[in-house]
């Protein structure tokens, strides 16, 4: 059985104080949620405050990005060990906004995944096609390429530690959620890539989250799909009330 994940990707929102207040507000609801894994991904300066507020709760903390080197002259970057020291258990890697605005490649995703695993973090690796790619009928090819170059080269034991997020770029922040049918088809495709490369047992155990305009009102329908194991949620994860509704959806 795969435990569903509710992960909030806060992007460039919330200060340290706002993050701590959010965690205080969500803790009582989260404490009643036993059958879901709960993760929030604050911005770097808010990680330690969020982690301190979440201490002793079932709310886990994730980075939104990392550098693959452990230290060095990389102005503006943060290493896996720094995330661990700040209280992170997870890190988002290869988000489409990183790919689109910061030139992140599948090769960089691969290096980041290795660095995260080495430090004991659980990578949440994002893949997904743009609208143009979908309309050109290239969704499967794009997913296959991103998946193969990003995580296909891992050892089976490494791959087993990942969480994958399918995030169609056209659905992110647009209010245009993929229908459960469209999302399920992509998730099934990703799981079949995993089966081909790593075998059924590992492929069946890996969680594949859906991301792209998830809201409390559409989350249950997505979660009902056999290959959708949770959500990576942006906008609707920011208000404590809406995040709490997602936990209970
Ligand atoms: P959204 O973002 O829920 O605001 O569409 C999702 C994401 O980018 O992870």
Boltz pocket constraint, residues with backbone or C-beta under 6 A from the ligand:
constraints:
  - pocket:
      binder: B
      contacts: [[A, 9], [A, 167], [A, 171], [A, 172], [A, 173], [A, 174], [A, 175], [A, 211], [A, 212], [A, 213], [A, 214], [A, 232], [A, 233], [A, 234], [A, 235], [A, 236]]
      max_distance: 6.0
